Amino acid sequence: MADGDQYELIDSLGSVPFSGIVFRHVGRERDCLSGDGARNRGGRWNPPNSFPTLYTALTELTAAAEFRRLSKAQNLDPIGLLPRKVCRLRVALSRVVDLRKPHNRTVLGLELIQPDVIVPFQQTGQAVHQLGLEGLLAPSATGVGEVLIIYQLNLDAESRVEEDGSLTWRKLTDLPG
C-alpha cells in the first residue's frame, strides 16, 4: 500500500476518545511516563529512532501477557527480567484510532496475531503519529486483552497521562494469569 493511501485509510477511520486506567511494565528504575525506550529501540507500533511511545495494556492481566511475550521474543527466562515495576496510569485522550474493530484492521490490511511480522504495524503506527493522533487501541499481539499505544508528542493540551501508583512483580507468581 502506498503511504498516501495508508494515511487516507487511517484518516477515514476517524478517531475516538479514550479515558480510563491502563498498565505498563517497566524496569524497576525506569520512569513510568517515559517513552524514550520505545523511541530508541522501536516496538510493534513505532519504528526504531522515531518518537516517544508509551506501550500500555488495558488490564494488568494483559500487561503480564505482554511481559511474557517480551521475554520469549528476547529468548530470555522471564525470571531474569524481574523485578518489574507495573505502572498504573490514568489516561484521558481525545483522538485515538480504534483498531479493536475487525473492520478497521481489515481496511488497513493488518492481521494482529503475527508475531514475526512487524513492519506493517510500525508503518501504521508511524502514519497514526504523523497524522497527529494521540494513539491507537488494538488487540494485544498476545491474544490476551487489548493495548493502548500513546504517542506522547501528539497529546492535546487537555489530554492527560498521569501516574496513578505502581506495584512490583518480584517473582513469577506475582504476575496475574
Secondary structure, DSSP 8 states (H G I E B T S, - for coil): --HHHHHHHHHHH--EEEEEEEEEEEETTS-TT--HHHHHH-BTTB-SSS--EEEEESSHHHHHHHHHHHHHHTT--GGGG-SEEEEEEEEEEEEEEE--SHHHHHHHT--S--TT--HHHHHHHHHHHHTT--EEEEE-TTSSSEEEEEEGGG--TT-EEEEEEEEEE-SGGGS--
